[in-house]
Amino acid sequence: MAEGRRLRIGHSPDADDAFMFFGIAMGVVGLDGWAIEHVLADIETLNDRAFRGELEVTAISAAVYPWVASTYRLLRVGASVGRCYGPKVLARVPLAPDDLRGRRIAVPGRYTTAFLLLRLYLSDFEPVIMAFDRILSAVARGDVDAGLVIHEGQLTYPALGLHEVVDLGRWWADTTGLPIPLGVNVIRRDLGEATAESVACLLRHSILYAMLDREAALEYARLFGRGVDAETCRTFVQMYVNDDTLSLKPDGEQALRTLYAMAHEWGLIPTVPALDFVGQ
């Protein structure tokens, strides 16, 4: 293999991402001339690495793209989209949404789309930055007044006796009439058009393979599900790996434009980026 022909793909060690990359992980699909290296890290770590342009291909929070658009292009394939669902704010005791004002709320990273949505929803709160997988227990112990949960915590929180205060995906849909793209995949601009198109096809074929061999892919994905049962894993994967993942739809594009326009108007992002997509 020629020196420098290494394609590092960053993604989260979560069930939905594991499902998407099943075909690549199993060696069923690949990219001629490139050695593919999976780089597994939580989404905020991947966001941070994207600021530095470290990885050739990576998942990022959709909220990060305005900061990295000069380095990366958007891949139309691989987006995580919530349609009337998304990150949830949970509390130890029942609260009304207005009760969140002024409260200490645990959030899963400064640059996550979840945090951006919460800032659009609620201006008066004290964010407590912590790793996403610590938030449920922090809320249950009463270390914080509420917590903003992502990943499978959106499904598993009732087991801890926690209460939903607001579903930000539902709020976004009610407010805009649009889905919410939470995560996107991006590719570095310096790889060029031909390689970018090939990578888009690679990711699409990996997802299609997982969909065709769904049970095996779900069994593999469950290894990354942090102890969730098979049915919860299936539900979570279906939430975020679907037709929107194969190719971001026009309303998904409009949702990105709307998110960036709103966030820029509120002074939460530096600019409204052009949506420069690769793939069909």
N, C-alpha and C positions, 0 to 999 in steps of 0.2 A: 504494500500500500504506500503510495507516495506520501512523503511528509506533508503535513498540513491538511490532509483530506480526512479530518475528523469532524463529525457533526455531533455536537453536544446538544441534546434536547432536554431542557429543563421542565420538569412537571412535579406536581405535588404527590406525595406518597398516600394518595387517597383512592377509594374504591372507584370513583368515576374516572379519574385519570388513568388508573391501572387498566380499566376496561378499555378505554380509548387506545392505549398503547399495547394492547394484548398481541396484536398481529406482529408488531415490531419486536416485542419482548420474546415471542416464540420463534422468531427468525423466519416467519412465513413471508413477510414482506421486508424489503430492504431497498437500498439506494446504491446502484452500481458506482463503484469508485470511492465510496465513503464508508468509513467505519463509524457506526452509530453508537454513541455513549449516552446512556440515560443518566441524568443528573437529578436526583430526588431531593427536594427541599420544600419546606412549607412556603406558602405563597408569598409571605412578606419577605422571606429571604430571596426568593426569585425576583420579586419586585426590586429589591435592593441591587441585585446583580444586574438587572436590566438597566438601571441607571448608569452603570459602568460599562454596558455593552459587552459583558463577558461571554455570554452564551450565544451560539449561532441561532438557535431556535429555543424559544422558551414560552411557557405559560406565564401570563402576568394578570394582575387585576386590571379590569377595563379602565379603572380610574387612573392607572399609571400612564396610559398611552400618551396623554398630552405632554408628559415630560420626556418621553423616549421616542417620539415620532421621527425625530431627525436621524435616529440610529436604526430603527426597526420599521418594518411594514407589517400590516395586519394580515394574518392568514384567515381566509373566510371559513376554513375548516377548524373545528376544535373548540368553538365557543361554548361556554356554559351559560345557558339562558334560562331564566325563571319566568314562567308565564303565570302570573297571579300568585306567585310564591317566591320566597327568597330569604335573605337573612332575617332572623327574628330577634326581637328584644324580649328577654325573659327576666322574671323576677321571682324572688323567694315567696312572696305573698302576692295576692291579686292586686294589681295596680291599674288605674285608668291611664291612658296615654298622657294626659296632662300632668299626672303625678310624676312623670319622668323629669320635669323641669328642675334644674339645679342638682340633680342626682349624680352620684358617681357611677358611671357605666363602663364596664369592662369592654374593650373593643379589640378585635384581632389584627392589630397592625395599623399604622398611621396611613398607609397608602392603599388599603383594601377598598374595593368598591362598596363593601358593607359599611365601612366607616364614612365614606363619602355620602352614601344614602342617608345615614343617620344624621349627618350634619345638615343635609338639605331638609330633613324632616323636623329636626329639633336643634335650635341654635343655642339653647341654654342648658348645658350639661357639662359635667367634668369627665373627660375621657380618661380611662385608666388602661394604658396599653399593656397587653399581655399576650402570650402565645394562645392561639385559638383553642388548643386542647386543655387549657387550664381554666377557661371561662366558666363552664358549667359548674365545676366544683367550687370555684370562687363565689358564684352566686348562691349555691346551696349552703355554703358556710356562712354567708352574710358578710363576706369580705368587701363586697361592693353592693350597691343598691340594685343594680340590674346588669345584665350582660347581653352583648350582641353576639349571637352564635351563627356560625357558618358550618358547612360540611354536614356530617351525619348528626351533629347536635340538634339540627332543625327537626329531627325525627325522634331522637332518643330522650329529650329532656323530660317527658312526663314520668319516666322511671325515677327521677330524682325529686319528684313532687314540685317541679317548677311550673310557673304560670306564664303563658304568652301575654305580653302587653301589646305588641304590634308586630305584624308581619310586614316588613318594608317592601317586599315584592308585591304584596297585595296593595299597599299604600301607593306604590309607584304606578301600578296598573290603574287604580282608581283615579289617580291624579292626571296621568298622561294618556291612558288608553293603550299603553305599549308594554311589551315584555321588558325585562331588565337583563341585559348582558352583564354578567358578573365577572367572568373571566374570558380572556381571549388568548390565542396563540400568536406569536409574532416571530418574524425572521429578520435577521440583520441585513441591511441594505447592501452591504459590501459583498454579499454572496452572488448578486446579480440575478437577472430575471429568469434565466433558464434553470438555475439551481432552485430558486424560490418556487417555481412552478412544479418542479420535480418533488420538492419537499411537501408541497400542498397535496400532491397525488399520493405520496407515501402515507401521510397522515390519514387521508380519506380511505385508502385501502386498508389501513390498520383497523380503523373503526368499522368498516364494512365487514371485515373478517370476524371481528368480535360479535357483530350483530348476527352473522350467519352461524357462528358457533357459540351462541349466547350462554348456554349452560356452562361450558368450559371457561368462557371468559368471566362469567360471574363467580365461578369457583376461584379463579385466579384473583379477581378483584377483591374478594372477601378477605384475602390475606392482608389487604391494606385497609381493612375496615375497622381497625381498632376494637375488635371484639364484638362487632354487631352480628346479630343472627342473620341467617340467609335471606329471610324475607325483607328485613330492613335494608340489607345491602341491595337487594333487587330493586326495592322502591327508590332508594337514593340514586342508584345508577340510572334508572329510567327517568328520574327528574332532570338529570343533567347530561345525559347522553341520548340524543334523539335526533330528529330531522334537523333541528337547529344546529346541532353539532356537526352534521355532515356538510352543511352549507348555511351560513348565516342568512336569514331571510330579510327581505326589504324592510319589514317592520323592526327587525333587530338593528339594521343599519340606522333607521330613523331614531330608534331608542338611544343609540350611541350619540348621535348628533344632539338629541334633546338633553341627554345627561350632561354632555360637555357644555352646551349652551347655558343650561341652568347653573351648573357649577361655576362657570366663568362669570356669570352675572353676579353670583354671590361672592366672587373673589376667592374661590376655593381651588381653582386650577389656573395656571399661567396663561393658557391660550386655548382656543377651540381648534383642534388639529384637523387637517384634511384627512379623510378616511381613505387611506391608500391600501387597497386590498390586493391580495394575491389569491388566485384560484377562483373556481366557479362556485 
